[in-house]
């Protein structure tokens, strides 16, 4: 049996776990979206340099935030164990450590756009639990230590050992119960899901895929991307859950008339619907951070016209409920394109992950400057007067999409029969449109592909080409031509600062 001294790190770890679990339960009971761990994790995301953020997305894809939380918990666990060791001889040092961790959480919460005193309550509760739990465990460890130092039979320490482990077991149970209580009490998502399922929005229609938009090649992505398959990129550890009755947007700043619209106010307006393709600025050449959906909402041009932007305004700073921001050109929100406050996706109320109850959709712009999920604030302003989330990390202030194309069939590295090969994929250039796609084999002449139809210039287009391959290894390359006759550049550029460029190139082996 280990001596009492060996169990001090465990005491620190258990005390820390109790505090985290109880703070999580308190956050759920008080309907605070950000528990201390979530607040700190989102704070880490906010201060992460752009190149590091890009590396995390490239490396871990959509699991990047889960990896961050797990890593954060491992670091905190090591600190808790260390605090336990410190408490053996320097109680004040352990207390200082717990207070410092709580202080970091306080800073993270106060960095949110609209913090309140209630948001700090889970941190205070967690800190008190840390201190009380460690004090109780330390008391029994010290009694055990005193008994060990008394000469006599070794089993004299048995009662104190049992008491320590009984207290530790009880605290472990409190940790489990606290976690479960937090799960049960944290019903904001369930309420939002229930309100979403019951929601019926007049004017929202089910999508009907237009005739002629597919080239009917097996292995090609569906022209309409299902909600569950649509790519997800955001910075929220816990997705905001807002019931429509609680949603409101404020439009203010350099305007003659400030507007506040509730959800009911918004959906009473005329609903506009359209097929629109969205793609992320982090999409590499040939990447899959792109999707096409039937979006329903209210045109922003009409709403902003009511607010009457003042001369000199050229941007709108959008803010999400979780504090994320983006700067959108005012002109793109007020011209003829179908920029909207979207309320539905593919004929259904927006999924929570995609911004329920309201998000912004702006054709022709990358999402980092336009597609604000859970949008609650729009400040009409000027680009010279602010920076937004991703522009602080090295991305450009304005992000118009770039012409792009990719090969989906065959896949890179595929073995294919020699002779006639059907090659197919998609191309896009929202708000301008695609007039042609060309495919090249082994650096030879560019061969035109046949295009499917499109309902507008804001969606991707499927293409198909028939190639003749001799036995052996081959390299296939694709490029697109826009409606103004401009050819997609072959110059290779990274996604930073305003989107990747270059021709996608794949390798195939043709067998006789």
N, C-alpha and C positions, 0 to 999 in steps of 0.2 A: 504494500500500500504506500502510495506517495505521501510525503509529509505535507503539512498544511501549506507550506510555502509554494508548492507546485501548483496549487489550485487558485492562486490569486489571478492569473490571466483569465481563467474560466469565469471567475466572479465578475471581472470587468466585462467580459463578452456577454454574459447572461444579463447583467444590468443594462448594458447597451441595447440588447435585443428587446428587453421589456420596454425601455423608453421608446424605441422605434415603433413597436407594435401598438402601444397605447397612443402615441401621437398620431399614428395612422387611423386608429379608431376614432380619435377626437376629431380629426379632419373630416372623416366621413359623417360623423354625427352633427357637426357644425356646417356641413355642406360646403367645406372649403375644398376647391378642386385640387390644389397643390398641397399634398402632404409634404413634410420637411424634405424627405428624400427626393421627391419629384421636383420641388422648388430648386433644390441644389443642382440636380441633374440638368434642369432646363437652364439654370444659371451658367453651368459649365458649357452647355451648347452655345449660349449667347456670347460667351467670351472666347470661344474657340476660334483661332485664326482660320481664315478662308482655306488655305492649302491643307490644313489638318482636317477641316470639315469635309473637303473634297476627298481626301484620302479615306476617311471613315466611310463615306458613302460608296466609294469605289470598292472598298475592301469588304464591307459588311452588308452592303445593299440596304434593304429595308429593315435589317436586324441591327442597324447601327445604334439605335437608342436602347434596345434591350442589352446590347453589349456594354454600353455606357453605364446603365443602371447596375448590372451585375458587377462590373468593375468597381463602381463606386461603393457598393455594399461590401465587397471584399476588402477595400481599403479601410472602410469604416470599421469592419470587424477586426482587422489587425490593430487599429487604433484603440478600440475598446479593450482588447486583450492587453495592450501596452498600458492603458490607464489602470487596469487591474493590478499589474505589476508595480506601477508607481504607488498605488494606494497602500501597498504593504509597508512602505517606509515613509512616503511623502504624500499624505492624504491630500494636502493642498494642491499638489501637482496634478493628481487625478481630477480633482474638482475643476481646476483651471482648464484641463483638456476637454472635459464635457462642456464647460461654459463656452470655450472657443468654438467647438462644433456647433453649438446652438447659435452662437453669434454668426457663423457662416450662413446658417439657415435663415436667420433674421435678415441678413443683407440680401440674400437671394429673393426672399419674399418682398422686401421693400423695393427691390429693383423692378418689380412688376408694374404695369401701367397705373393701376388703381388699387393699391394695397389698402387694407383696412386693419383695424386692431384685431378683429376676429380672425384674420389670417395668421396672426402671430400666436393665437391661443394654443394650437397643437404643439408649437415649439416649446412654449412655457411648460405645458403638461409633460412633454417628453423629457425636458431637462429635470424637472422635479422627480420624475420616475427614475431617471438615471441615478440621481443622488441618493434617493431613499433606498433603492434596490441595492446599490453598492454599499451603503452604510449597513444594511441588514446582513448582507453576505460577509462584509468585513468583520462585523461583530462576532459572528460564529467562527470565522477563520482565526481571529485573535484568541478566542477561547480555546480553540483546538491547539493553537500554537503554545499557549500557556500550559496546557495539560501535557503536551509533548516534552516541555522543558522540565517537568517535575520528575525526579528519579522514581522509578517504580515500574510495575508491570506495564507492558506496551499496550494492553487492551484498555488502559484508563482513558485513552483518547477516543474510544469507540463511541460513547454517547455524543460527544461534540461533533465527531465526523458525521454521525447519522443526522444530527440536527442541521449541519451545514448542507448535506445533500438533500434533506427534506425541503429546506428553504429554497435551494437551487431548483429542485424539481417543481416546486410550487410556482416559482417565477417563470420557469420554462412553460408551464401550463398557462400562466397569465399571458405569455407571449403568443401562444397559439390561439387562445381565446380572443386576445386583442386583435390579432390578424383576421380571425373569422368574423368578429364583430364589425371590423372595418369593411369587410366584404359585404356583409349583410346590410349595414347601415348606409353604405355608399351606393344608394339606389338612384343617383342622379341619371346615370346612363339608362337604367331600366325605365325611368319615367320618360326620358327623352325618346327612347325606342318605342314606348307605348304610344306617346303622342304622335310620333312619326307614322306608326302603323295605322292609326285612326284618322290621320290627316287626309282630307280630300280638298284639292285645290282646283277651283273652277277655272277652266281654260287650259289646264294641262292635259295633253293628249298622249296616248300610247304611241310609240314610234312605229313607223312602217318603213322598213328598209327600201329605198327607192330601187326601181328596176334598173338593171344594167350597171350597177356599181361594183360588181364582182367579176373576176376573170375565171372563177371556178377552177382553181388549182389546189390540189390537196396539199395541206401543210401551210397554207397562207393564213395569216391572222384574219379573224372575222372583220368585215368592214365596220360593223358596229361592235364596239368593245363592251362586254357585259360589265355591270357595276363592280362585281366581285373581282374582275380581272384588270380593272383600270389601275394604272400605276399610282402609287402613293408616295409623296414626298412632303414632309412637313417637319417642324421642329418640336412638336408637342409630345411629351412623354405620355401624358394622359390627355386624350382628346376632349376638348370642351364639349359639354353636354348642356345645350340650351333648349328649353321648351319654347315652342313658338310664342306662347303667351308672355314669355319673359324677354323675348328678343326686341331690340330697338336699335336703330342706326341714327347717328347724328351726322349731319352734313353741315360743315361750318368752315370758318377760315375767311379767305378772301372772297366772300360772297355778299350780295346785297341782302339776302334773306336766309337765315339759318333754318334748316329743316330737321325735324325729328319724325321718323316713321316707325310705327310698330309693325309687327308682322301682318296684322289685320289690315293696316293702312296699305302695306305694300301689295298684298295679293288682291286687294280690291281694284287695283289698277289693271290696265290692259296687259295681258300676258303675251309675250313673244316667244317663239320657239324656233330652233334651228339646229342643224347638224354642224358641230364644231369640233375640230381636232385640237387637242392640247398636247404640247410636248415640253419637257423640262429642259432648262438650260444646261443641266448636268448630263444630258443624254449624249453619250459618245457617238461617233460615226458608226452607224449600224446598230445602235442600242435600242432598248425596248421601253424607255421611259416616254411612251407616247400612247395615246388612245383617242378614239373617236366616239362621241356620244350625242344623244338628242337632249339638248339643254332647253329648259323652260324657265322664264323669269320675266323681269320687268326691265325695259331699256333704261340704261343710265342717262342717255342723252336727254330724255324728257325730264327726268328728276333733276339733273344738274341745271337744265334750262330754267326750272322753277327757282332754283337757288340763285341764279344769275351771277356767275363768276365775275369778279372785278378785273379791269385791265391789268395786265402784268402777271396774272396767274397762268401757270403753264403745267401744273402738276397737281395730283391728288395723292396725299399721303393716306394710305389705307392701313387700318389697324384691326387685327384679329382680337377676339376675346381673350386669347392667351398671350397677347402682347406682341406678336409677330407683326412686322410692318413691311410695306412695299410702296414704292413711289411709281405712280402710273402717269404717263403723259395725259394731260387734260384733253388734248385734241383727240386722242384715241378713244376716249369715253364719250365724246360728243359728236363724232363724225357719223358717216352712214353705216359703219359696221355695227353688228348686233352685240355691242357690249352690254352686259346685263347684270343685274342682281339676280342670280339664279336661285330658284327654289326647288327645282326638280331635275332629275337625271334619268334619262331613258324612261320617262313617263312615270317615275316614282319620286316621292319626296327625297331630297338628297340623303344619301347615307351619312351617318354621323362622321365617318372618316373622311368624307368628301365635303364637309362643311355645313351640315345641317344646323340650323334651318336655312341659312342664307350664305351664299358665297358670291364672289365676283368672277365673271367669265369675260375675257376680252380677246377676241380673235386677232391673231397676228402678233401677239406679244408672248414672250416666255413667261411662265408662271411666276418667276421670282420678282417681276415688276408689275404683276397684274392680278394673278389668281389668288385672291385673299380668301381663305376659308374662314368660316365663323366671323365674318366681317361685322364690326359694330361701330366703326368710326371712319369718316372720310373728311379729311381736312383739305380744302382747296388752297393751294399754296404755290410755291415756286421751287424748282429744283435747286436753286441757289440757297434755299433756306433750310434744307434738311438733308439728312442721310437716312437710309433705311437699313433693314437687317442685313441683307446680302451685299449691299454696296459698302457697308462698313467692313466687309470681309474681302473686298477686292474685286467684286463684280461691277460692271458698268451701271451707270444710273438708269440708262434706258436700254431695253432689251427686245428689239424687234426680232421675230423669228427669222431664221435663215433657211434658204432652199436646201432640201435634203432628200435623200433617197436611200433605200436599202434593199438588199437581196435577202429574201426569206426562204426561197426554194431554188436550188438545193442549199443545205446548210454548209457552213464552213467546214472543210475537211471531209466532205461526203465522198463516198464511192458511188459512181454513177455509170450506167452503160455507155459505151462509146456510140457515136452516131447522134441522132436527134435528141436534144435535151431541152425540156421546158424549164425556163428560168423565170421566176416571178418575184414580185415584191411590192413595195409601196413607195410613194413619193409625196412630198407635201411642201407647201409654201403658203401658209394661211394668209388671207387677205390679198393675195396676188393670184395664186393659182398655178397649176402645172399644165404646160402645153405639150410636153414630150419627155420621154425617158429613153436613154441610150445605154446599151450594154457593150462591153469590150471583152474580147478573149485574147489573153496573152499579149496585150499591148498592141493589138491590131486595130483595124478600123472600127469605129463606133457603129453599132447596128441598132436601128430604131426598134422600140418595143411598142406593142399595141396597148392602148390605155382603155380602162373602163370609164364609164361616165361618172360625173360627180354632180350633186345637187347645187353646189355653190363653190366659191373659191376658198372657203374656210375649212374644207375637209381634205383628208388625204385621198390619194387616188391609187387604185391597184393597177399594176402593169404586168405584162406577160411577153416573153420573147422566146423564140425557138432558135437554139444554137446547134451547130454541128461540131461535135468534138471528136477528134481522133484519139486512139488509145494513148494513155499516158497522163501526166500531171498537167493541170491547166490552172490559170489564174483568171478569175472573172471579176469585172469591175463595172460599177453602175454610176450614172450621173443623170441629173434631171435638167430640164429647160423650163423656165417660167413663162407665164402668159405674155410677158414683154420681150421674149426672145433671148433672155439672159441665161447663160449656161452655168450650172453649179460649179463652183471653183474646186480645183483639185488641190489647192494649197492646204496643207495640214495645219490646223490650229486646235489648241486645247479648248476645253469648255470654258475656262476662265480667260477673259473677263465677260464674254457675251455670247458664248455658244461655239461648239466645235464645227469645223469645216473639213472637207476632204472627201474623196471618193471611197466608198466602201469597197474593199477588195477581199475576195475569198479564194480559197484553194480547193480544187476538187481533183479526184483521180478517176479517169475514164477507163473502164475495163472492156476489152473486146468480148 
